[in-house]
Amino acid sequence: MSAAEEAVDQSTVDPTPGGRALIEAGSPVAGSMSQAAAAVVFEPTTARVQVNGRFAAVLRTVADDVCDLSGRERVRAGAALAFAVEYAATAHRNGRPVRTDRFFTPRPGSRPVAEELADAVVSAARRCTDERRVRHLGYLLAEVAVSPDLDAELVGRALRLAEGLGWRQLALLAAVGRRDRVPLPMTPLEDDPQGWTAWGAREDVADLQRVGLLDPAPAQPRPGGAALPRLRPADLRLTRTGVLVHRLLVLEVLRDEAVAAALADLGLPRS
């Protein structure tokens, strides 16, 4: 689509109070930028920042479709769309164009992939009782829109994996993802810590290894009952699946204090 066509798309927007109100309702989670995000989607000519017109159209459609939600589900759905706008505006400002494949094109007997994915992200956000995760679900939607190397099936796999992860697990993935600039502890992890918090955090690491997001895989018992090697956080690496989840959830921007808290829960000092 040319820039002129996109401008026409944006200038012919018919603001829909229901969908706009839904995005604005995300303010308890997304903060004051929810109102600005709603303007970007529903009244782009009045907004101070811009996103691609085709992406904005997808957000309008999904917001209108779920505008009758109530309670915290409404808050989370609106916040996810607001965060998608936030990241899309950053990508637009940084010169990252939206994909030019058939991502936004209707298919015979089905919606565009972009709408299906937006629907899936909003549904995941609605189910997300730990609302700190909603930000990164919204970021996923905007990241996929500028990532032509990622097909719908692959993104669906990553989204299902992400839904099964707790906040501390996301923070641990973020810690491993930034290990080159923020070294991880060299002290070995205890296999069976005494404290419940440290035990739970150790189980979080083990689960990330079991589902294939972190290498090395969990150590297996040796013949004869020989002692297993102790795992050090510094030895952890993202697998290819871990790289995918880390990228789509944009965990590189997960707050440093959340990462520090997750590592502290392991009972180990930072290097």
C-alpha positions as CSV (number, residue, x, y, z in Angstrom):
1,M,0.0,0.0,0.0
2,S,1.4,3.4,-0.9
3,A,1.7,6.3,1.5
4,A,-1.1,8.1,-0.2
5,E,-3.4,5.2,0.1
6,E,-2.6,4.8,3.7
7,A,-3.3,8.5,4.3
8,V,-6.7,8.0,2.7
9,D,-7.4,5.0,5.0
10,Q,-6.6,7.1,8.1
11,S,-8.6,10.1,7.0
12,T,-11.8,8.2,6.4
13,V,-11.9,6.6,9.9
14,D,-15.3,6.7,11.5
15,P,-14.6,6.9,15.2
16,T,-16.5,4.2,17.1
17,P,-17.2,5.1,20.7
18,G,-17.3,1.5,21.9
19,G,-13.9,0.4,20.7
20,R,-12.3,3.7,21.6
21,A,-13.7,3.5,25.1
22,L,-12.4,-0.1,25.5
23,I,-8.8,1.0,24.8
24,E,-9.2,4.0,27.2
25,A,-10.5,1.5,29.8
26,G,-7.0,-0.1,29.9
27,S,-5.7,2.8,32.0
28,P,-5.5,0.9,35.3
29,V,-2.9,-1.3,33.7
30,A,-1.5,0.8,30.8
31,G,-1.6,4.1,32.6
32,S,-2.4,7.5,31.1
33,M,-1.1,6.6,27.6
34,S,-4.3,4.5,27.1
35,Q,-6.1,7.7,26.1
36,A,-3.4,8.7,23.7
37,A,-3.3,5.2,22.2
38,A,-7.1,5.3,21.6
39,A,-6.6,8.6,19.7
40,V,-3.9,7.0,17.5
41,V,-6.3,4.2,16.6
42,F,-9.6,6.1,16.2
43,E,-8.6,9.7,15.4
44,P,-5.1,9.5,13.9
45,T,-5.2,13.1,12.6
46,T,-5.4,14.4,16.1
47,A,-2.6,12.1,17.5
48,R,0.9,13.2,18.2
49,V,2.4,9.9,17.1
50,Q,1.4,7.6,14.3
51,V,1.2,3.9,13.5
52,N,0.7,2.2,10.1
53,G,-2.9,2.7,8.9
54,R,-3.4,-1.1,8.2
55,F,-2.2,-2.0,11.7
56,A,-4.5,0.7,13.2
57,A,-7.4,-0.7,11.2
58,V,-6.8,-4.2,12.8
59,L,-6.8,-2.7,16.3
60,R,-10.1,-0.8,15.5
61,T,-11.8,-4.0,14.4
62,V,-10.7,-6.0,17.4
63,A,-11.5,-3.2,19.8
64,D,-15.0,-2.9,18.4
65,D,-15.5,-6.6,18.5
66,V,-14.9,-6.9,22.2
67,C,-16.1,-3.4,23.3
68,D,-18.9,-5.0,25.4
69,L,-16.5,-6.6,27.9
70,S,-16.7,-5.6,31.5
71,G,-14.7,-5.7,34.7
72,R,-11.0,-6.6,34.7
73,E,-11.3,-8.5,31.4
74,R,-12.2,-5.1,29.8
75,V,-9.3,-3.4,31.5
76,R,-6.8,-6.1,30.3
77,A,-8.1,-6.2,26.7
78,G,-7.9,-2.4,26.4
79,A,-4.4,-2.3,28.0
80,A,-3.1,-5.0,25.6
81,L,-4.3,-2.9,22.6
82,A,-2.8,0.2,24.1
83,F,0.6,-1.4,24.6
84,A,0.4,-2.7,21.0
85,V,0.0,0.9,19.9
86,E,2.9,2.0,22.1
87,Y,5.3,-0.5,20.6
88,A,4.0,0.0,17.1
89,A,4.6,3.7,17.4
90,T,8.2,3.1,18.5
91,A,8.7,0.7,15.5
92,H,7.2,3.3,13.1
93,R,9.4,6.0,14.5
94,N,12.5,3.7,14.2
95,G,11.7,3.1,10.5
96,R,10.5,-0.5,10.8
97,P,7.8,-0.9,8.2
98,V,4.9,-3.3,8.6
99,R,5.0,-6.5,6.6
100,T,4.0,-6.4,3.0
101,D,3.0,-10.1,2.6
102,R,-0.6,-11.2,3.0
103,F,-0.6,-10.6,6.8
104,F,-3.3,-7.9,6.4
105,T,-5.1,-9.4,3.5
106,P,-8.5,-11.1,3.9
107,R,-8.4,-14.8,2.9
108,P,-11.2,-16.8,1.2
109,G,-13.7,-17.7,3.9
110,S,-11.5,-16.2,6.7
111,R,-10.2,-13.0,8.2
112,P,-6.8,-11.6,7.7
113,V,-4.1,-13.3,9.8
114,A,-3.5,-9.9,11.5
115,E,-7.0,-9.9,12.9
116,E,-6.9,-13.5,14.0
117,L,-3.6,-12.9,15.8
118,A,-5.0,-9.6,17.4
119,D,-8.0,-11.6,18.6
120,A,-5.8,-14.3,20.1
121,V,-3.6,-11.7,21.9
122,V,-6.7,-10.0,23.4
123,S,-8.1,-13.3,24.5
124,A,-4.8,-14.2,26.2
125,A,-4.8,-10.8,27.9
126,R,-8.3,-11.3,29.1
127,R,-7.2,-14.6,30.8
128,C,-4.0,-13.0,32.3
129,T,-4.7,-12.5,36.0
130,D,-1.1,-11.4,36.5
131,E,-1.5,-8.1,34.7
132,R,2.2,-7.3,34.5
133,R,2.3,-9.7,31.6
134,V,-0.3,-7.8,29.5
135,R,2.3,-5.3,28.4
136,H,4.3,-7.9,26.7
137,L,1.3,-9.6,25.1
138,G,0.5,-6.2,23.4
139,Y,4.2,-5.9,22.3
140,L,4.0,-9.3,20.7
141,L,1.2,-8.2,18.5
142,A,3.1,-5.1,17.3
143,E,6.3,-7.1,16.9
144,V,4.7,-9.7,14.6
145,A,3.3,-6.9,12.4
146,V,6.9,-5.8,11.5
147,S,8.4,-9.3,11.3
148,P,7.7,-10.9,7.9
149,D,10.0,-13.9,8.8
150,L,7.4,-15.2,11.3
151,D,4.4,-17.1,10.1
152,A,1.0,-17.5,11.9
153,E,1.6,-21.0,13.0
154,L,5.0,-20.2,14.6
155,V,3.6,-17.1,16.3
156,G,0.6,-19.2,17.6
157,R,3.1,-21.7,19.1
158,A,5.1,-19.0,20.8
159,L,1.9,-17.4,22.2
160,R,0.7,-20.7,23.7
161,L,4.1,-21.1,25.3
162,A,4.1,-17.6,26.6
163,E,0.6,-18.1,28.2
164,G,2.0,-20.9,30.3
165,L,4.8,-18.8,31.8
166,G,4.6,-16.9,35.0
167,W,6.0,-13.5,35.6
168,R,9.1,-14.7,37.3
169,Q,9.8,-17.1,34.5
170,L,9.5,-14.2,32.0
171,A,12.0,-12.2,34.2
172,L,14.4,-15.2,34.2
173,L,14.2,-15.5,30.4
174,A,14.9,-11.8,30.2
175,A,17.9,-12.2,32.6
176,V,19.4,-14.9,30.3
177,G,18.7,-12.9,27.2
178,R,20.7,-10.0,28.5
179,R,23.5,-12.1,30.0
180,D,26.1,-10.6,27.6
181,R,25.7,-7.2,29.2
182,V,24.6,-8.1,32.7
183,P,26.5,-11.2,33.8
184,L,24.6,-13.9,35.6
185,P,25.7,-15.4,39.0
186,M,28.5,-18.1,38.9
187,T,27.3,-19.6,42.2
188,P,25.6,-23.0,41.6
189,L,21.9,-23.3,42.2
190,E,20.8,-25.6,45.0
191,D,18.9,-28.6,43.8
192,D,16.5,-28.6,46.7
193,P,16.6,-25.2,48.5
194,Q,15.2,-25.0,52.0
195,G,13.2,-21.8,51.6
196,W,9.9,-21.9,49.7
197,T,10.7,-18.8,47.6
198,A,14.1,-20.2,46.5
199,W,12.5,-23.6,45.9
200,G,9.8,-22.1,43.7
201,A,12.3,-20.0,41.7
202,R,14.5,-23.1,41.2
203,E,11.4,-25.0,39.9
204,D,10.7,-22.1,37.5
205,V,14.2,-22.5,36.1
206,A,13.7,-26.3,35.8
207,D,10.4,-25.8,34.0
208,L,11.9,-23.4,31.5
209,Q,14.5,-26.1,30.8
210,R,11.9,-28.9,30.5
211,V,9.8,-27.0,28.0
212,G,12.8,-26.2,25.9
213,L,13.3,-22.5,26.5
214,L,16.6,-22.8,28.3
215,D,19.7,-24.8,27.8
216,P,21.1,-27.0,29.2
217,A,18.3,-29.4,29.6
218,P,17.7,-30.7,33.2
219,A,20.4,-33.2,34.2
220,Q,19.4,-36.8,34.2
221,P,20.4,-39.3,36.9
222,R,23.7,-41.1,36.2
223,P,24.2,-44.8,36.4
224,G,25.2,-45.9,39.9
225,G,23.8,-42.8,41.5
226,A,26.8,-40.6,40.7
227,A,26.3,-37.0,41.7
228,L,24.8,-34.7,39.1
229,P,26.7,-31.5,38.0
230,R,25.4,-28.4,39.7
231,L,23.8,-25.8,37.4
232,R,25.1,-22.3,37.5
233,P,22.9,-19.4,36.2
234,A,25.9,-18.3,34.2
235,D,25.7,-21.5,32.2
236,L,22.1,-20.9,31.0
237,R,21.4,-20.1,27.4
238,L,18.3,-19.3,25.4
239,T,17.4,-22.2,23.1
240,R,16.1,-21.3,19.6
241,T,12.5,-21.5,21.1
242,G,13.6,-19.3,23.9
243,V,15.0,-16.8,21.5
244,L,11.6,-16.7,19.7
245,V,9.6,-16.2,22.9
246,H,12.1,-13.6,24.1
247,R,11.9,-11.7,20.8
248,L,8.1,-11.8,20.4
249,L,7.4,-10.7,24.0
250,V,10.2,-8.0,23.6
251,L,11.7,-9.1,26.9
252,E,14.7,-7.0,26.2
253,V,12.7,-4.1,27.7
254,L,11.5,-5.9,30.7
255,R,12.4,-3.7,33.7
256,D,15.7,-4.3,35.4
257,E,14.1,-4.4,38.8
258,A,11.9,-7.3,37.8
259,V,14.9,-9.2,36.6
260,A,16.8,-8.5,39.8
261,A,13.9,-9.6,41.9
262,A,13.7,-13.0,40.0
263,L,17.4,-13.6,40.5
264,A,17.1,-12.6,44.1
265,D,14.4,-15.2,44.6
266,L,16.9,-17.9,43.6
267,G,18.8,-16.9,46.7
268,L,21.9,-15.9,44.8
269,P,23.8,-12.6,44.5
270,R,24.3,-10.8,41.2
271,S,27.8,-11.1,39.7
